[in-house]
Amino acid sequence: MSSQIKAGLVGHGIAGSLTPLLHEAEGRALELNYRYLRIDTVLAEHAGRSLRDLISMLEDQGFCGVNVTHPYKGEAAALADEVSPIVADLGAANTVVFKDGKRVAHNTDYIGFRSALQEAKGLGAIGSMLLLGAGGAGSAVALALLDQGCDHLTICDPAPGAAERLAHRLGGLRPARRVEAVTGLAQLDAQLLDGAVNATPLGMEGHPGIAMDPAILAARTWVGDIVYFPLETELLKRARARRLNTLHGGRMAVFQAVSAFHLLTGHRADADRMSAQFQNLVSTGSPPVRASGPA
């Protein structure tokens, strides 16, 4: 048997993540001896441990790297020895590869969302966009929108200063684009938007709510959501009721997983196969919870 490849997902409250199941299914399809674990800081065995300590522990145990999710994406970038150009731009990483004694940080959220946009034929224009959420995932979505052709991006986040900080950073990175921040939707004319994307946890399993009411949007406006569990969030359900075009979070999830799998294992994943596996997992309901942590 080939030597085992070990990777994992580090985050807080990640029991429902499909990522471990997606990765291990693709590993089996490629006949790899691949194990992908959850390292959930909600659990007592990891509670109170810093990301620095967890990453050092996983390195010592022979892991090839980790995916990192909320609330550690900014810290993951800071702990890296080398960063990809996108991580350097955003200051956020969701994949850290352990290679030749170094930690190399990448951002596959950016790759995932931009790939989803490129695939979504007939979705609608992206000239004027609204982004809801200025966190780690939101920053990746924002840069992907700008790089895909968005000319005017408005960022809305209720956290004091969050939208302003991201708008300022992106304005410096892409000075040819117009990027502005608002703290509430009353501050913009929603009828002028080509599209709106939710990059907050609202609508996710365990996070009930809706980031905005699509009733304020024009009939030509499309609506996206990066939440993938459930695929049809309340936001998308209401948007479809108005016959607006929609983009669910599943495509971003699959594309970022395909990219992360290659970075971590060195083997290229089959995007169609991972997409089919993702659809199967989502259709069966809440994924089973596996033991967390290295073992």
Buried (B, 14 or more C-beta within 10 A) or exposed (E): EEEEBBBBBBBBBBBBBBBBBBBBBBBEEBEBEBBBBBBBBEBEEBEEBEBEEBBBBBBEEEBBBBBBBBBBBBBBBEBBEEBBEBBBBBBBBBBBBBBEEEBBBBBBBBBBBBBBBEEBEEBBBBBBBBBBBBBBBBBBBBBBBBBEEBBBBBBBBEEEEBBBBBBBBBBEBBEEBBBBBBBEBEEBEBEBBBBBBBBBBBBBBEEEEBBBEBEBBEEEBBBBBBBBBBBBBBBBBBBBEEEBBBBBBBBBBBBBBBBBBEBBBEBEBBBEBBBEBBEEBBEEEEBEEEEBBBE
